[in-house]
Amino acid sequence: MKFNKYWLLTILLFSLAACDKELDLEPAQNISEELALSTDANVKSVLLGAYDGLALDGLFGGNTMRDAELMGADGEIRWVGTFEGPRFVFFHQQIANNAEAENMWVDGYYTINICNNVLSALDVVNEEDRDQVEGEARWIRAMVYFQLVRFYGQAYQEGGNNTQLGVPLVLTPTRQIDESSFVTRNTVEECYAQIIDDLTKAKTLLPEENGVLANKYTAAATLARVYLQMSRYADARDNASEVIESGAYSLVSNYADEWNNDDNTNEDIYAVQVSSQDFLETTLVVFYSIPDFGGRDGDIEILQKHLDLYDPADARLALHYEGNAAMRTGKWRNQYRNQPVIRLAEMHLIRAECNARLGTSVGATVDDDFNATHTRAGLDAQIGVTLDDVLLERRLELAHEGHRIHDIKRLKGTADGLNWDDNKLLYPIPAREIEANRNLQQNPGY
């Protein structure tokens, strides 16, 4: 399901995508705004369309997770595929009409517009469900804006005024084109403030259980991510701890069992639900896997520099496999499997990192949270774990999941010889958006 028009130049279209899993909707169709927002049932169907938008290839269908790894490859992975968009991302040679930057922008604002329309129609939602519907729409909108601001804007700086340009904050439905449609880019500070506002409200509005959809702890886990990116360590620690201490999730005992599943595991805080109808929009398998398992030709190879980071006994090393004459990650191996986006393991490592930085033991000691993932990987428990130990553990545990370039930026590292704040580590604002909107300012170098 693609939205193939400029988000600034369209009237509202709601696409309801068919799916044979727990996000089932009626067959794909475009319906009028009046019908889409006229009843409780219709608004809830539109909300499910926002989840479908979140799973588009330009968002958590895979491309932004893939590109975060390609941008931060630094000799650990290699793009060998023929697609130009990812190749330019990998070689840091993007131009303003790069397809990857365009896809994320279009898919992002398409999904945001669905959320804005849901939020505009809360008065027709049954009162007993209204808070939940609002919370889900706010969580989805925050997830999208968090991706957008990190790819198109320079990194958030602790203690700074963060006036660097982020992305436009559009918080009301776009239903016609007028002067108000020609928005400007908000600052990074303003973007993060909106993300936190949406997530904080979502956490208070969402239930503790909600099937495969967002719940209270999904919002808390996302807040932990956002606060970590901002270096607000106490807030990140406390939200991660809330998720862990809820008891709603547990680590799977065998690391390999977390991957390539038809259904969510107990570790999955949020996962994209994948079916055969959605496959072309879930691209991690397409590019990481090989034809034997339903992928392309093995477009992303895992290099020795990455493999050398692991202890030989590490189960996470063992998850890699050889195929098509190169090493591959087994995380994104099999076709038509759910794609974990937020896992409990990440919460343990966020809490461990923040406690290590702050000299605290909120929820657990640094050793205990570190060892939760370390021993699960088949390694001996460690005592006296340092911050460097935690950061390496995070790198290994979350490898190939879309964190690398964002961690490089928040830790002020380098990627392929480029400093963390190099403009080549940003997406360009899509050229066609610049052409359509005279008020949008391009990133330097594009």
C-alpha positions in Angstrom: 0.0 0.0 0.0 1.6 3.2 -1.1 0.6 6.8 -1.0 1.9 8.1 -4.3 1.1 11.8 -4.2 2.7 14.8 -2.4 1.4 14.8 1.1 1.0 18.6 0.7 -0.9 18.3 -2.5 -3.6 15.7 -1.6 -7.0 15.4 -0.2 -7.5 12.9 2.5 -7.5 9.2 1.3 -7.8 6.4 3.8 -6.4 3.1 2.6 -7.7 0.1 4.5 -5.4 -2.9 3.8 -6.4 -6.5 3.9 -4.5 -8.7 6.3 -5.0 -12.3 7.4 -3.5 -11.7 10.9 -4.6 -9.8 13.9 -4.8 -6.5 12.1 -7.5 -7.8 9.7 -9.4 -5.1 7.8 -11.8 -5.1 4.9 -10.2 -5.4 1.4 -8.3 -2.3 0.3 -10.4 0.7 -0.7 -10.4 4.4 -0.6 -13.3 6.0 1.2 -14.5 9.5 1.6 -13.6 11.6 4.6 -17.2 11.9 5.6 -17.7 8.2 5.7 -14.3 7.4 7.2 -14.9 9.6 10.2 -18.7 9.3 10.7 -19.0 6.4 13.1 -17.2 4.8 16.0 -16.5 1.7 13.9 -15.2 3.6 10.9 -12.8 5.8 13.0 -11.5 2.6 14.6 -10.9 1.1 11.1 -9.1 4.2 10.1 -6.9 3.9 13.2 -6.0 0.4 12.0 -5.0 2.0 8.8 -2.5 4.1 10.7 -0.9 0.9 12.0 -0.7 -0.3 8.4 0.9 3.0 7.6 3.5 2.5 10.3 4.4 -0.8 8.6 5.0 0.7 5.2 8.4 0.1 3.7 9.4 3.8 4.3 8.8 3.4 8.0 8.9 0.2 10.1 8.3 -2.0 7.1 12.0 -2.1 7.1 13.7 0.6 5.1 14.5 3.0 7.9 15.8 0.2 10.1 17.9 -1.0 7.2 19.2 2.5 6.3 20.1 3.2 10.0 22.5 0.3 9.7 23.8 1.2 6.3 24.5 4.8 7.3 26.5 3.5 10.3 28.1 0.5 8.6 31.7 1.6 9.3 33.1 -1.6 7.7 30.8 -4.0 9.7 28.3 -4.6 6.9 28.3 -4.0 3.2 25.7 -3.2 0.6 26.2 -5.2 -2.6 22.7 -4.9 -4.1 21.8 -3.2 -7.4 19.2 -0.8 -5.9 20.5 2.8 -6.2 18.7 4.3 -3.2 20.3 2.0 -0.5 23.6 2.1 -2.3 23.7 5.9 -2.1 22.8 5.7 1.6 25.6 3.2 2.2 28.2 5.2 0.3 27.0 8.6 1.8 26.3 9.9 -1.7 22.7 10.8 -1.4 21.2 13.5 -3.6 18.0 15.4 -3.1 15.8 13.0 -5.1 17.0 9.8 -3.4 14.2 7.4 -3.3 14.8 6.3 0.3 14.5 9.9 1.6 11.4 10.4 -0.5 9.7 7.1 0.7 10.2 7.9 4.3 8.9 11.4 4.0 5.8 10.4 2.0 5.0 7.3 4.1 5.7 9.3 7.3 3.4 12.2 6.6 0.7 9.9 5.1 0.6 8.0 8.4 0.7 11.2 10.5 -2.2 12.5 8.5 -4.3 9.4 9.3 -3.5 9.9 13.0 -4.5 13.6 12.8 -7.8 12.6 11.2 -8.4 10.0 13.9 -7.7 12.6 16.6 -10.0 15.1 15.0 -12.9 12.6 15.2 -12.7 11.5 18.8 -16.1 12.9 19.6 -17.8 10.1 17.5 -15.8 7.3 19.2 -17.7 5.5 22.0 -16.8 7.2 25.2 -15.5 4.0 26.9 -13.0 3.6 24.0 -12.1 7.2 23.4 -9.0 7.3 25.6 -7.6 4.2 24.0 -8.2 5.4 20.4 -6.5 8.7 21.2 -3.6 7.0 22.9 -3.0 4.7 20.0 -3.1 7.6 17.5 -0.7 9.7 19.6 1.7 6.8 20.0 1.8 6.1 16.2 2.3 9.8 15.4 5.1 10.0 17.9 6.8 6.9 16.5 6.8 8.5 13.0 8.0 11.9 14.2 10.8 10.3 16.1 12.0 8.5 13.0 11.6 11.6 10.8 13.5 14.0 13.1 16.4 11.6 13.6 16.9 11.1 9.8 16.3 14.6 8.5 17.5 16.7 11.5 20.8 16.9 13.3 21.0 15.0 16.6 19.5 16.4 19.8 22.2 17.9 22.0 22.0 17.7 25.7 22.1 21.1 27.3 21.8 22.9 23.9 19.0 25.0 22.6 18.5 22.6 19.7 17.5 25.2 17.2 18.8 23.1 14.3 16.1 22.3 11.8 14.0 19.2 12.3 10.9 18.4 10.3 7.5 20.2 9.9 5.1 19.5 12.8 1.7 19.0 11.2 -0.8 18.3 13.9 -4.2 18.8 12.2 -5.6 17.0 9.2 -4.5 18.0 5.7 -7.8 18.0 3.7 -7.2 20.8 1.2 -4.4 22.9 0.0 -4.2 26.5 1.0 -1.5 28.8 2.4 -1.4 27.0 5.7 -0.3 23.9 3.8 3.1 25.4 3.0 4.7 24.6 6.3 8.2 25.3 7.5 10.5 23.0 9.4 10.2 23.1 13.1 13.3 23.0 15.3 14.7 19.7 16.7 13.7 21.0 20.2 10.1 21.6 19.1 9.9 18.1 17.5 11.2 16.3 20.6 8.8 18.3 22.8 5.9 17.2 20.6 7.0 13.6 20.6 7.3 13.6 24.4 3.9 15.2 24.7 2.3 12.6 22.5 4.0 9.7 24.3 3.3 11.0 27.8 -0.4 11.4 27.0 -0.5 8.0 25.2 1.0 6.3 28.3 -1.8 7.7 30.5 -4.5 6.9 28.0 -3.6 3.4 26.8 -4.6 0.1 28.6 -2.1 -2.3 30.0 -3.1 -4.9 27.5 -4.1 -4.4 23.9 -3.2 -7.5 21.9 -0.6 -6.8 19.2 -1.4 -3.1 19.2 0.1 -0.4 21.3 -0.5 -0.4 25.1 0.7 1.6 28.1 4.1 -0.2 28.2 4.6 0.3 24.4 4.4 4.0 25.1 6.7 3.8 28.1 9.3 1.8 26.1 9.2 4.4 23.3 9.6 7.2 25.9 12.7 5.3 27.2 14.1 5.3 23.6 13.4 9.0 23.1 14.8 10.1 26.5 18.0 8.0 25.9 18.5 9.8 22.5 18.2 13.1 24.4 20.6 12.0 27.2 17.8 12.4 29.7 19.1 9.3 31.5 16.9 9.4 34.6 13.8 9.6 32.5 15.0 6.9 30.2 15.9 4.6 33.1 12.5 5.1 34.8 10.4 4.4 31.8 12.5 1.3 30.9 12.1 0.2 34.5 8.4 0.7 34.4 8.2 -1.7 31.4 10.5 -4.3 33.0 8.8 -4.2 36.4 5.3 -4.5 34.9 5.9 -8.2 34.3 4.0 -7.9 31.0 7.0 -9.2 29.1 9.8 -11.7 29.5 13.0 -12.6 27.6 12.8 -15.7 25.6 15.2 -18.3 26.9 16.8 -19.1 23.6 18.0 -16.0 21.6 17.3 -17.6 18.3 13.6 -18.1 19.3 13.0 -14.4 19.2 13.3 -14.3 15.4 11.4 -15.5 12.4 8.1 -16.1 14.1 4.5 -16.1 12.9 3.3 -14.5 16.2 4.7 -12.2 18.8 6.9 -13.6 21.5 6.8 -12.7 25.2 9.7 -10.4 24.6 8.1 -8.3 21.9 6.8 -5.0 23.1 5.9 -4.0 19.6 6.3 -6.0 16.4 5.1 -5.3 12.8 2.6 -8.0 11.9 3.6 -9.5 8.6 1.5 -11.6 6.2 1.9 -12.6 2.6 -0.2 -9.6 1.5 2.2 -7.2 3.2 5.5 -8.8 2.1 6.5 -6.2 -0.4 6.2 -3.5 2.3 8.4 -5.4 4.9 11.8 -5.2 3.4 14.3 -6.4 6.0 14.0 -9.9 4.7 14.0 -8.7 1.1 17.5 -7.1 1.5 19.1 -9.1 4.3 18.1 -12.6 3.3 18.8 -14.8 0.3 16.6 -16.5 -2.3 16.6 -19.8 -0.3 14.5 -18.1 2.4 12.5 -15.7 0.2 15.0 -12.7 0.1 16.6 -11.1 -2.9 20.3 -11.9 -3.6 21.7 -11.2 -0.2 22.1 -7.4 -0.7 23.5 -6.8 2.7 26.6 -8.8 3.8 27.9 -9.0 7.4 31.6 -8.5 7.5 34.4 -9.9 9.7 34.8 -6.6 11.5 31.4 -7.0 13.0 31.7 -10.8 13.7 34.9 -10.2 15.5 33.0 -8.2 18.2 31.4 -11.3 19.6 32.8 -13.9 22.0 33.0 -17.2 20.0 30.5 -18.7 22.4 27.9 -16.0 21.9 24.6 -17.3 20.7 24.1 -14.0 18.9 27.2 -14.8 16.8 25.8 -18.2 16.1 22.6 -16.6 14.7 24.6 -15.4 11.7 24.9 -17.9 8.8 26.7 -18.3 5.5 24.7 -18.0 2.3 25.3 -16.9 -1.2 29.1 -16.8 -0.4 28.8 -14.3 2.4 27.7 -14.1 6.1 24.2 -13.1 6.8 22.1 -12.1 9.9 19.6 -14.7 10.9 17.3 -12.1 12.4 15.7 -11.2 9.1 16.0 -14.6 7.4 12.5 -16.0 6.7 9.8 -14.7 4.5 6.4 -13.7 6.0 7.5 -13.4 9.6 6.8 -10.7 12.2 9.4 -8.0 12.6 10.2 -7.1 16.2 10.6 -3.3 16.6 10.8 -2.9 20.4 12.0 -5.7 22.6 12.3 -6.2 26.4 16.1 -6.8 25.9 16.4 -3.1 24.8 14.7 -2.0 28.0 17.2 -3.9 30.2 20.1 -2.3 28.3 18.6 1.2 28.5 18.2 0.8 32.3 21.7 -0.6 32.6 23.3 2.2 30.6 21.4 4.9 32.5 22.1 3.4 35.9 25.8 3.1 34.9 25.9 6.8 33.9 24.1 8.0 37.0 25.7 5.7 39.5 22.3 4.4 40.6 20.7 1.0 40.9 17.0 1.8 40.2 15.1 -1.3 39.4 18.2 -3.5 39.3 22.0 -3.2 39.4 23.9 -2.6 36.3 25.3 -6.1 36.5 21.9 -7.7 36.7 20.5 -5.9 33.7 23.6 -6.5 31.7 23.6 -10.2 32.6 20.0 -10.6 31.6 20.9 -10.4 28.0 24.6 -11.5 28.4 23.8 -14.9 30.0 20.8 -15.4 27.7 23.4 -15.4 24.9 25.2 -18.3 26.6 28.0 -16.3 28.2 29.1 -16.3 31.8 27.7 -13.6 34.1 30.0 -10.6 34.7 30.7 -8.7 37.9 31.7 -5.0 38.0 30.2 -4.2 34.6 31.3 -0.8 33.2 29.5 1.6 30.9 31.7 0.5 28.0 30.6 -3.1 28.7 27.0 -2.1 28.5 27.5 -0.1 25.3 29.1 -3.1 23.6 26.4 -5.4 24.9 23.8 -3.1 23.4 25.7 -3.1 20.1 25.7 -6.9 19.9 22.2 -7.5 21.3 20.5 -5.0 19.0 22.7 -5.4 15.9 20.9 -5.1 12.5 17.7 -3.7 14.2 18.0 -0.1 13.1 19.8 1.5 16.0 23.4 1.9 14.7 23.5 5.4 13.2 21.3 6.8 16.0 23.7 5.4 18.6 26.7 6.7 16.8 25.1 10.2 16.8 24.1 10.2 20.5 27.6 8.9 21.5 29.3 11.3 19.2 31.1 8.7 17.3 32.1 8.3 13.6 30.9 6.3 10.7 33.1 5.5 7.7 35.4 8.4 8.7 32.5 10.9 9.0 31.9 12.7 12.3 28.5 12.1 14.0 27.2 15.5 12.9 28.3 15.3 9.3 25.5 16.4 7.0 26.1 13.3 4.9 24.6 11.3 7.7 21.3 13.0 7.2 18.6 12.3 4.6 18.0 15.3 2.3 14.6 16.9 2.3 13.0 15.3 -0.9 13.5 17.5 -3.9 9.9 17.3 -5.0 8.8 18.6 -1.6 11.2 21.5 -1.9 9.7 22.2 -5.3 6.1 22.0 -4.1 6.7 24.0 -0.9 8.7 27.2 -1.1 8.9 27.4 2.7 10.9 24.2 3.2 14.6 24.6 3.7 17.0 22.0 2.4 19.7 20.3 4.5 23.2 21.7 3.8 25.1 19.9 1.0 22.0 18.9 -1.0 
